Amino acid sequence: MGRLLEVDNLEIKFALRFGDLTAINGVSFTLDKGERLGLVGESGAGKSVTGFAIINLISKPGYISGGRILFQGRDLTKMSYEGVRQIRGDRISMIFQDPMMTLNPVLTVGTQMIETLLAHRNMTVRDAEAVSIEKLKKVQISSPEQRLKQYPHEFSGGMRQRIVIAIALLTGPELIIADEPTTALDVTIQAEIMDLLLGLCESENMGLILITHDLAVVSQVTEKIAVMYAGKIVESGPTERIINDPLHPYTRGLINALPEVAEPGTRLNQIPGMMPTLTSIPKGCSFHPRCDYRLDVCETEDPEFIYLENNKRRVSCHYWKNK
Amino acid sequence: MSDSELLAINGVVKHFDISGGVLDQLRIENGRFKLKKVVVKAVNDVSFAIKRGETFSVVGESGCGKSTLARTVIGLYPPNSGEVRYKGERIDHLPPKRMLPYRARMQMIFQDPYASLNPRMTVRSILEEPVMFHQRGVSRQSVRNKVAEVMAQVGVDPGWATRYPHEFSGGQRQRISIARALMVDPEFIIADEPISALDVSIQAQILNLLMDAQEKLGLTYMFITHDLSVVSHISSRVAVMYLGCVCELADTQKLFHSPRHPYTQALLTAIPRLGVAKPRHVKLRGEVPTPINLPPGCVFHQRCIHTNDRCKNEIPRLTRLDDGTHVACHAVLEGRI
């Protein structure tokens, strides 16, 4: 298995009037060909910003202030705008949360699909239409020939998300970044879309970065997980290990807070407090004010990663370092 | 009516006419002009009773009518037909003045704490308003004390009472909405998706707060949600809604262990479960039909694998089974599944 993506010590800042805010602080992870990674965290943890950074969609006042993003060995942060544009939407596709916002309401689905293909491939409209129909079949949309002529509002939420996935598949990408793809959908539709996405990743050997707050969804679809908190990865490793034996107190808190973990009718194990905003990230470990395992050192020193289980997982926590 | 029954609804129907003005209704059929009304059938013939002190959950997917049902129960919408009884008294047709005492006993918590708090009022005035309105003649000082007491109870520092909603995070705002509901000492609270706009770690905090308040104040909840893991955790009984109809009503344990209605079965297998590698869910054919053109017979028949002719023509009634579960399904009642 070759390396598909390597994010190395990524740092993203937002230039604001009163100075620079660090949104992402030293995020590193890797993805092999056909591998599926879940980026988990609460809103404001920086998971979407990380996803956007990979395809260079960070808009002002944000900017990448450090680190490398190697896609198939090439550093995307050093590439020209045109160079990234050729990769984005071609080798790397993105799926967003709200399909109604992603699709253009005044263009037919066919127009949008063909437009995407023609932007990346030198082909005739007729061929582009044939490819579009083939991809719509892949996402299990019936009578795709007629569907191409319809507008986004003529589809239900679940169908729209299928179309967005079909558009993402058009160029046969190596990597799909899906940012909360099912959060806006009902559970039964969510189950179908996740099934579809998982099946496609497996059959096309595509890499997937699934950005979500939903640990249960991630645990079903991905092979590894990275948990983010206040702009950093606090723990990462194989999905099965993280879910069954979480180490970082934040990961533990997240899993224990789920209603299905507690006895029905009893109090849930809540994490006290809330995630700090970017302007008020505490000194030392950013989780220490909410942490049950807090040591004195946590208040002053930012913890380094410690590597465990044949370097397959890592956790940044003083408690585990001292143990 | 039994003593333990707090609120009962019987055959509640709520339809919305969305046909607009006369010109919007105009259609040409066979060369003649006709006026045609377009009606959204949001809630169709729903009956159940909520017992004192229980948490009664209503679950269903978006568009199934659960929020409309909640608003009809609390009197924000008048029902088209059917009745709502509170402690045996019929309240759905009361004039506003006579409804007032019931409004203080029944309170509602809404989904979006960004939309449900007035951005131009301080937390203190938000919390004082319902007391001033419902309990005229209460002294200013005792209202202030009450504000401080309830704020402390929901875990918001009473010193922040002079602040505005935008100064609070989503979780804290939801605490303030809960505080507002608790200010008038209600008996019955309808919570419409109270945690779905919140982050995972905050959801647990708010659920704990709701459970604590119930234990301390003896509240009865009607809990509207689409999140089945929350339902299984907090509720004593569950009603599953599909297209404006209740298709199954059972004790939580029974519903989650042995769901009877085919839709409930599909819904339960669709919940993503932590650590289960391959989702294996019962797939449904097609999509939820629009509540404008309800299918004849059982509303679920087009997507059900157990459909026969009777399902296509006759609406199944919610019927009590031997184990106390209520289910509206011909196939279950005939013993086919």
Interface residues (C-beta under 8 A of the other chain):
Chain A: E42 S43 S156 G158 M159 D186 V187 T188 I189 Q190 A191 E192 M194 D195 H213 D214 L215 A216 V217 S219 Q220 E240 I243 N244 G253 L254 I255 A257 L258 P259 E260 V261 A262 P264 G265 R267 L268 N269 Q270 I271 P272 M274 M275
Chain B: E61 S62 S169 G171 D199 V200 S201 I202 Q203 A204 Q205 L207 N208 M211 D212 H226 L228 S229 V230 S232 H233 I234 T252 Q253 A266 L267 T269 A270 I271 P272 R273 L274 G275 V276 A277 K278 P279 H281 K283 L284 E287
